[in-house]
């Protein structure tokens, strides 16, 4: 439920293993559904999630030594209204993030966040033709490291920043204009 409140989309989690009294958690896969206003069923697929902490998160711990994950796929989609699915990812409200069952930003910390990136694709409708234009870039497992993460929303900002960087460099062949402005405004990336 926490990831759904953090992103505002449905989340499906598979293969959770808890070891060492909850100090080491592994998740086989996480699938983030696309927001309702978009055609594709999946926004992102994440695998090989590993969470290591000194105290078990099962008992309210919000301090993590290391979190690593592979972001296998991110599907960036623009709908007919020129909205971008990544820009729709946001907490339901900051108030909900501060509920006792969810870590408030002040208590949240990841010492080392390691994200491996796979494929990012971009889909946009071709106006008047009833078809879609699709562009893809494969980062081939390139790793990004982040130290001393102080807010859970960085888990959304980091992948969004990777997408923005990819099309700023021309890797995704997207226009810089509205897509970049929308993503930068809404994700803070």
Backbone torsions as a table, in degrees:
resi	resn	phi	psi	omega
1	UNK	NA	-32.9	-179.0
2	UNK	-60.8	-45.7	-179.9
3	UNK	-64.1	-34.2	177.1
4	UNK	-66.7	-40.3	176.7
5	UNK	-68.9	-34.5	-179.7
6	UNK	-68.5	-38.9	-174.7
7	UNK	-101.8	-27.8	-176.3
8	UNK	84.2	10.6	177.6
9	UNK	-127.1	162.9	176.9
10	UNK	-67.0	141.9	-178.6
11	UNK	-128.9	134.4	177.8
12	UNK	-116.7	124.1	-178.1
13	UNK	-115.2	134.7	179.2
14	UNK	-129.1	146.8	170.5
15	UNK	66.7	56.5	178.9
16	UNK	-87.7	130.1	175.1
17	UNK	-125.7	132.9	179.6
18	UNK	-118.5	125.6	-179.4
19	UNK	-128.5	167.9	176.1
20	UNK	51.7	50.5	178.4
21	UNK	56.4	35.8	175.8
22	UNK	88.6	2.9	-178.6
23	UNK	-81.9	-16.9	179.7
24	UNK	-129.7	114.9	-178.0
25	UNK	-120.4	131.3	175.8
26	UNK	-118.9	139.3	177.1
27	UNK	-126.4	124.1	-178.3
28	UNK	-64.2	-49.3	-178.7
29	UNK	-156.5	151.9	174.4
30	UNK	-133.6	130.6	177.3
31	UNK	-118.4	125.8	178.0
32	UNK	-100.9	122.1	179.1
33	UNK	-71.9	154.8	175.2
34	UNK	-71.2	146.8	172.8
35	UNK	-58.3	156.2	-172.5
36	UNK	-55.9	-31.9	-175.0
37	UNK	-80.8	11.9	-175.6
38	UNK	-126.1	152.7	-172.0
39	UNK	-76.7	-45.1	-175.0
40	UNK	-65.6	145.5	-178.6
41	UNK	-74.7	-24.0	-172.6
42	UNK	-124.9	133.0	173.1
43	UNK	-88.6	-45.4	-178.0
44	UNK	-153.8	151.2	174.2
45	UNK	-124.6	129.4	-178.8
46	UNK	-124.0	141.2	178.9
47	UNK	-137.1	172.6	175.6
48	UNK	51.0	48.5	179.1
49	UNK	-81.4	130.9	178.8
50	UNK	-130.8	128.0	-179.4
51	UNK	-123.7	123.7	-179.1
52	UNK	-123.6	128.3	178.2
53	UNK	-142.4	162.6	177.6
54	UNK	-77.0	-31.0	177.7
55	UNK	-121.5	153.1	-177.2
56	UNK	-69.4	130.2	173.5
57	UNK	-66.2	-17.5	179.2
58	UNK	-62.4	-20.8	-178.1
59	UNK	-111.1	27.4	174.7
60	UNK	92.3	2.4	178.0
61	UNK	-64.8	134.1	179.5
62	UNK	-121.9	13.7	-180.0
63	UNK	-109.2	118.7	-176.3
64	UNK	-118.8	133.4	177.7
65	UNK	-68.4	-50.2	-174.9
66	UNK	-148.8	138.9	172.5
67	UNK	-131.7	129.1	176.1
68	UNK	-133.0	150.4	179.9
69	UNK	-160.2	155.9	172.9
70	UNK	-107.9	120.6	175.8
71	UNK	-91.3	94.2	-174.5
72	UNK	-65.0	-44.0	-176.0
73	UNK	-146.3	140.2	167.6
74	UNK	-128.4	125.6	179.7
75	UNK	-108.3	104.1	177.5
76	UNK	-89.0	127.4	-175.6
77	UNK	-133.6	137.5	174.6
78	UNK	-110.8	130.4	-179.7
79	UNK	-93.4	-179.2	-176.4
80	UNK	-62.6	-24.0	178.7
81	UNK	-86.5	8.8	-179.5
82	UNK	65.7	21.2	174.2
83	UNK	-87.5	148.3	-179.9
84	UNK	-110.9	132.1	-175.3
85	UNK	-57.7	-39.9	179.4
86	UNK	-60.7	-31.5	-179.3
87	UNK	-71.2	-13.3	179.4
88	UNK	-86.0	-10.3	179.7
89	UNK	-77.6	117.5	177.7
90	UNK	-166.0	155.3	177.2
91	UNK	-58.8	146.9	175.6
92	UNK	-54.2	-43.8	170.8
93	UNK	-166.3	152.8	176.9
94	UNK	-61.4	-32.3	179.3
95	UNK	-61.6	-43.0	179.5
96	UNK	-65.1	-33.5	177.4
97	UNK	-66.5	-22.6	-177.3
98	UNK	-92.0	0.0	178.1
99	UNK	-61.8	153.0	-177.6
100	UNK	-54.0	-32.6	-179.0
101	UNK	-77.7	-9.6	-179.7
102	UNK	-122.3	139.4	-176.3
103	UNK	-70.9	125.4	171.5
104	UNK	-68.3	152.2	-175.1
105	UNK	-56.7	-35.3	-177.2
106	UNK	-62.2	-30.7	-178.7
107	UNK	-96.0	-8.2	-174.3
108	UNK	-85.8	136.8	176.1
109	UNK	-158.6	133.1	169.3
110	UNK	-118.2	118.5	-179.8
111	UNK	-62.7	-45.7	-179.4
112	UNK	-141.7	120.9	177.5
113	UNK	-111.2	123.3	-178.9
114	UNK	-120.5	117.9	-179.6
115	UNK	-119.2	126.3	174.1
116	UNK	-101.6	134.7	-175.9
117	UNK	-108.4	134.5	175.1
118	UNK	-101.1	-115.6	-174.7
119	UNK	-99.9	141.9	170.8
120	UNK	-122.9	128.5	174.6
121	UNK	-124.8	155.4	-177.4
122	UNK	-126.3	127.8	-179.1
123	UNK	-123.4	130.2	175.1
124	UNK	-138.2	146.6	178.8
125	UNK	-72.3	143.7	172.9
126	UNK	-92.9	111.8	-172.2
127	UNK	-58.2	130.5	175.7
128	UNK	79.3	-6.2	-177.4
129	UNK	-108.6	-10.7	179.2
130	UNK	67.3	21.3	178.6
131	UNK	-126.3	173.1	179.5
132	UNK	-118.8	148.9	172.8
133	UNK	-101.6	130.4	-177.8
134	UNK	-126.3	131.3	176.5
135	UNK	-129.3	142.0	-176.5
136	UNK	-134.8	143.9	172.4
137	UNK	-131.0	137.9	-179.7
138	UNK	-110.3	116.9	-179.8
139	UNK	-84.5	-2.3	173.0
140	UNK	49.4	45.0	175.0
141	UNK	76.9	16.2	177.6
142	UNK	-57.7	136.4	-173.9
143	UNK	-105.1	137.3	173.6
144	UNK	-116.4	134.8	179.3
145	UNK	-113.5	138.7	178.3
146	UNK	-130.6	134.5	-178.8
147	UNK	-110.9	145.7	173.1
148	UNK	52.5	54.3	178.9
149	UNK	-72.0	124.7	-173.5
150	UNK	-108.0	-1.8	179.2
151	UNK	-145.5	138.5	-178.4
152	UNK	-62.8	-21.8	-178.0
153	UNK	-67.0	-16.2	175.2
154	UNK	-60.7	-26.5	177.7
155	UNK	-63.8	-21.2	174.4
156	UNK	-96.0	-40.5	-177.4
157	UNK	-62.0	-40.6	-176.4
158	UNK	-60.9	-51.1	176.9
159	UNK	-63.7	-37.6	178.8
160	UNK	-62.8	-40.6	178.1
161	UNK	-63.5	-36.1	178.4
162	UNK	-64.2	-40.7	178.0
163	UNK	-64.7	-46.9	179.8
164	UNK	-59.6	-44.9	178.9
165	UNK	-61.0	-40.8	-178.8
166	UNK	-61.7	-43.5	-178.0
167	UNK	-85.0	-20.7	172.5
168	UNK	-64.3	-33.0	178.6
169	UNK	-86.4	-0.1	178.4
170	UNK	86.0	3.1	-177.8
171	UNK	-64.0	-33.6	-179.0
172	UNK	-99.5	-5.0	176.5
173	UNK	66.4	21.2	-178.1
174	UNK	-89.4	154.2	172.5
175	UNK	-69.5	143.3	-177.9
176	UNK	-67.7	-45.0	-172.8
177	UNK	-32.0	-110.9	-169.4
178	UNK	-63.2	-39.2	-179.0
179	UNK	-59.5	-49.6	-178.6
180	UNK	-63.3	-46.3	-179.6
181	UNK	-59.9	-44.0	-179.4
182	UNK	-63.0	-47.9	-179.2
183	UNK	-65.4	-44.2	-178.8
184	UNK	-63.9	-39.0	179.8
185	UNK	-67.3	-46.4	-171.9
186	UNK	-84.6	-28.0	-179.3
187	UNK	-102.6	-14.4	-177.4
188	UNK	72.5	11.5	-177.0
189	UNK	-78.0	NA	NA
